[in-house]
Amino acid sequence: MALANRKVKRRVFETEGTGRDRAPDERITKLSASFASNVHIDAPETPDAVEGLIYVIQQLEEDVKELHRYLSNEVGDGAQGATGATGATGAAGAQGATGAAGPTGATGARGATGAAGSDGSDGADGADGADGSTPTITSLNGSSLPTSTRGLSSGQLWNDRGTVKIA
């Protein structure tokens, strides 16, 4: 809400200028002396006490006028002022310690099987095995096969998630 205009435009008397409401310096001095002498307290029924009170009313009126001027011109209508400039950015903090590594994730799903390759040429016949020592498919047990090729020699079997492969 803006400050309203002053209700009383005219002073008790003027202390400056040359207008008709200007009190002579001698009169202002006499009014001031009446107030300073405390006559308004000691003998309030006297004309000097009235002069002292007139002097005080004039001083209050000048104070109110100055407050009105200040609020109107320097404070304004009470609206929020502009935001000030942003301050400088503070220094960056120290870097924290690196946390422990998390557990290894599960192996992903197996991809689709590729197309079959073309038939190769027939190889030479192998050497005959010793009687009774060549295993048959019915007696082969793959449950003890290793699950990686680490440490295997070329030609050894290993289990790759249910598929028997040769290293």
trRosetta pair geometry for C-beta under 8 A, 3 or more apart (Angstrom, degrees):
i j d omega theta_ij theta_ji phi_ij phi_ji
1 77 7.6 -132 118 -179 20 83
1 78 6.4 21 48 31 45 150
2 77 4.1 -37 -97 -132 85 99
2 78 7.1 -147 -86 13 41 102
3 68 6.9 164 158 -148 138 70
3 71 4.9 115 -70 124 157 118
3 72 5.4 -112 68 -80 136 75
3 75 8.0 85 -30 77 130 114
3 77 7.3 -134 3 -114 73 54
6 9 6.3 127 94 -83 111 57
6 64 7.8 114 -127 135 116 106
6 65 7.2 8 -98 -109 153 71
6 68 5.5 15 -70 -144 106 166
8 61 7.8 -72 93 -136 130 113
10 21 7.3 -151 -163 -110 96 162
11 14 5.8 118 64 -73 136 58
11 21 6.6 127 63 148 95 138
11 58 6.9 60 176 -134 106 83
11 61 5.7 134 -135 132 84 145
11 62 7.8 37 -128 -67 127 73
12 54 6.2 175 167 -169 144 84
12 57 5.5 99 -53 108 155 109
12 58 4.7 -107 55 -84 128 84
12 61 6.1 171 -5 2 98 156
13 21 5.8 -168 -145 169 54 82
13 22 7.3 91 173 -146 87 16
13 23 4.2 43 156 -35 140 114
13 28 8.0 -152 102 -84 132 91
13 54 8.0 45 1 163 115 111
13 58 6.2 -31 44 -108 82 132
14 17 5.7 -50 161 52 139 109
14 19 5.8 73 16 60 166 108
14 21 4.4 97 -9 104 107 91
14 22 4.3 -54 82 -90 114 57
14 23 6.7 169 63 0 55 71
15 22 7.5 135 -96 -142 5 73
15 23 6.9 -19 -94 43 54 98
15 28 6.2 93 -124 -110 92 146
15 58 7.3 115 -47 166 114 127
15 62 7.5 -10 14 -81 134 137
16 22 7.3 -95 88 -119 19 108
17 22 5.5 -143 85 -80 78 126
18 22 6.0 -67 -139 -1 17 159
19 22 5.3 129 61 -25 62 98
23 27 4.6 -112 174 85 104 126
23 28 5.3 127 104 -55 119 89
23 31 7.8 4 151 -4 158 139
24 27 4.7 94 60 4 81 103
24 28 7.2 -150 95 -4 42 86
25 28 5.6 -55 -148 38 35 111
25 29 6.2 38 153 -22 68 106
26 29 5.6 -54 -149 36 31 114
26 30 6.4 32 152 -20 65 104
27 30 5.7 -52 -148 35 32 111
27 31 6.4 33 152 -18 65 105
28 31 5.8 -53 -146 37 31 111
28 32 6.2 32 154 -18 64 109
28 55 7.8 118 -155 -119 58 100
29 32 5.7 -57 -147 39 29 112
29 33 6.2 30 154 -20 64 107
30 33 5.7 -54 -145 37 30 111
30 34 6.5 35 153 -24 63 102
30 51 6.6 -54 128 173 91 145
31 34 5.7 -51 -151 30 31 113
31 35 6.8 26 153 -14 63 104
31 51 4.9 -133 -116 171 68 92
31 52 6.9 164 -172 -90 62 33
31 54 6.0 -84 -143 84 124 100
31 55 3.8 158 151 -73 103 110
31 58 7.6 42 138 21 149 140
32 35 5.9 -57 -153 37 33 107
32 36 6.1 29 152 -18 68 111
32 55 5.5 167 -77 -151 46 146
33 36 5.5 -55 -139 41 33 111
33 37 6.2 34 159 -24 66 107
34 37 6.1 -57 -148 32 26 110
34 39 5.5 -66 -169 39 73 130
34 40 7.4 82 145 -38 90 92
34 48 4.6 -160 -134 -178 114 81
34 49 7.2 -159 171 -85 112 19
34 51 4.1 74 42 93 170 108
34 52 3.9 -131 122 -61 94 84
34 55 6.6 155 64 -5 100 136
35 38 8.0 38 170 -68 37 31
35 39 7.8 -87 -89 36 19 87
35 40 6.6 1 -120 -6 60 125
35 51 7.8 -122 -41 113 75 73
35 52 3.7 145 -79 -152 60 87
35 53 7.6 151 -95 -50 97 28
35 55 4.6 -117 -30 76 132 135
35 56 5.8 148 -121 -48 138 92
36 52 8.0 -148 7 -126 42 109
37 42 7.9 -73 134 25 83 130
37 48 7.6 -29 68 155 133 129
37 52 7.4 -115 50 -88 83 134
38 41 4.7 -39 -180 37 90 114
38 42 5.5 79 120 -16 91 104
39 42 5.7 -61 -128 51 36 101
39 43 5.5 -37 -168 50 77 92
39 44 8.0 145 140 -80 61 39
39 46 6.3 -73 169 67 115 127
39 48 4.6 -37 134 115 160 112
39 49 4.9 -133 124 -79 90 69
39 52 5.6 166 61 -24 95 145
40 44 5.7 47 -170 -106 49 77
40 49 4.2 126 -101 -154 55 83
40 52 4.2 -132 -39 88 114 133
40 53 5.4 131 -119 -52 138 86
40 56 7.8 -48 -8 -9 171 135
41 44 7.0 20 -106 -59 11 94
43 46 4.5 30 128 -4 113 120
43 48 7.3 44 84 63 114 107
43 49 5.8 -144 97 -49 67 122
44 49 4.6 160 -137 -178 38 161
45 49 6.9 71 36 29 19 145
46 49 4.9 108 62 -4 77 99
46 50 7.6 -137 104 -1 50 83
47 50 5.5 -50 -156 33 44 115
47 51 6.6 48 147 -22 69 100
48 51 5.4 -50 -152 33 38 115
48 52 6.6 42 149 -21 66 102
49 52 5.6 -51 -153 33 35 114
49 53 6.5 32 151 -16 66 104
50 53 5.8 -55 -149 38 33 109
50 54 6.4 38 151 -22 66 104
51 54 5.6 -51 -148 33 32 113
51 55 6.6 37 151 -22 63 103
52 55 5.6 -51 -154 31 32 115
52 56 6.7 30 150 -17 65 103
53 56 5.6 -51 -148 36 38 111
53 57 6.3 41 153 -21 67 103
54 57 5.7 -51 -148 35 32 113
54 58 6.5 36 152 -21 63 104
55 58 5.8 -56 -155 33 30 113
55 59 6.7 29 150 -19 64 104
56 59 5.6 -52 -150 34 36 112
56 60 6.4 36 152 -18 67 104
57 60 5.7 -54 -149 38 32 112
57 61 6.3 36 152 -22 64 106
58 61 5.6 -54 -149 34 31 114
58 62 6.6 31 153 -19 64 103
59 62 5.8 -53 -152 34 32 110
59 63 6.6 34 149 -19 64 104
60 63 5.5 -53 -150 35 35 113
60 64 6.4 34 153 -18 67 104
61 64 5.7 -52 -147 36 32 111
61 65 6.4 35 153 -20 64 105
62 65 5.6 -52 -147 35 32 113
62 66 6.5 32 153 -18 64 104
63 66 5.8 -56 -150 36 31 109
63 67 6.4 31 152 -18 65 105
64 67 5.6 -52 -147 37 33 112
64 68 6.3 36 153 -21 65 105
65 68 5.6 -54 -149 36 31 113
65 69 6.4 33 151 -20 64 104
66 69 5.6 -51 -147 35 33 112
66 70 6.3 34 154 -19 66 106
67 70 5.7 -55 -146 37 31 111
67 71 6.2 24 159 -14 66 108
68 71 6.1 -57 -143 40 27 105
68 72 6.1 21 160 -15 63 114
69 72 6.0 -65 -146 41 25 107
69 73 5.8 -8 171 7 66 119
70 73 6.7 -71 -132 49 18 90
70 74 5.2 -36 -165 34 61 119
70 75 6.7 54 140 -11 72 101
71 74 7.4 -46 -84 54 11 79
71 75 4.8 -31 -143 39 50 127
72 75 7.7 41 -1 49 12 84
72 76 7.9 47 -178 -103 27 22
73 76 8.0 -26 149 -69 12 53
75 78 7.2 20 145 -72 102 55
76 79 6.4 -67 124 34 126 85
110 161 6.8 -170 -66 97 130 151
120 123 8.0 20 117 -43 116 89
129 133 5.9 -138 159 74 110 92
129 134 4.0 103 87 -58 160 115
130 133 4.4 30 75 22 101 129
130 134 7.6 162 57 -32 57 81
135 139 5.3 -129 -160 80 92 107
135 140 5.5 103 143 -72 133 85
136 139 5.3 76 56 15 78 98
136 140 7.4 -134 94 -23 38 89
137 140 5.8 -45 -145 14 37 117
141 144 6.7 48 113 10 100 97
142 145 4.9 -22 -168 -10 74 125
142 157 7.5 -97 -124 140 95 134
142 159 6.0 124 165 -84 108 113
142 164 5.7 -100 -124 -83 143 120
145 157 5.6 -69 -130 118 124 98
145 158 5.6 158 166 -139 105 32
145 159 4.2 121 93 -30 118 99
145 164 6.7 -112 -123 -120 177 92
146 149 7.8 133 104 -87 123 23
146 150 7.7 -131 161 55 140 72
146 151 7.5 -149 -135 68 170 106
146 152 6.5 -159 55 -62 143 116
146 158 4.9 -42 76 -127 85 96
146 159 6.9 -179 87 23 32 83
147 158 6.8 137 -120 179 10 97
147 159 5.3 -41 -100 74 63 93
147 160 7.5 125 -162 -94 62 36
147 161 7.9 73 -153 -52 102 52
148 158 6.6 -68 92 -176 9 143
149 152 5.0 -90 -161 38 60 121
149 158 5.7 -140 -81 9 62 166
149 167 4.6 143 -136 -118 105 110
152 156 4.4 -139 -168 69 108 129
152 158 6.0 -93 -56 -54 162 124
152 167 4.1 169 113 -37 130 171
153 156 5.4 92 59 -16 69 118
153 167 6.9 122 88 92 29 131
154 167 5.9 -132 -119 112 33 85
155 166 6.2 -18 -145 -176 31 108
155 167 6.7 -37 32 67 23 79
156 166 7.2 151 77 -154 25 64
156 167 4.9 0 59 30 78 119
157 164 5.6 -10 -166 -173 113 103
157 165 7.1 146 -153 78 61 35
157 166 6.0 -40 -96 -98 58 62
157 167 7.6 -142 -76 -6 9 85
158 164 7.5 151 76 -153 31 58
158 165 5.7 -28 65 65 81 85
158 166 7.8 139 19 -108 77 16
158 167 5.8 67 -6 -52 119 100
159 162 7.0 41 -174 -56 96 15
159 163 7.4 134 -161 65 54 38
159 164 6.2 -33 -100 -97 60 61
159 165 7.8 146 -108 19 13 79
160 163 4.9 -32 70 67 91 92
160 164 7.7 154 21 -104 78 10
160 165 5.0 28 -5 -3 121 125
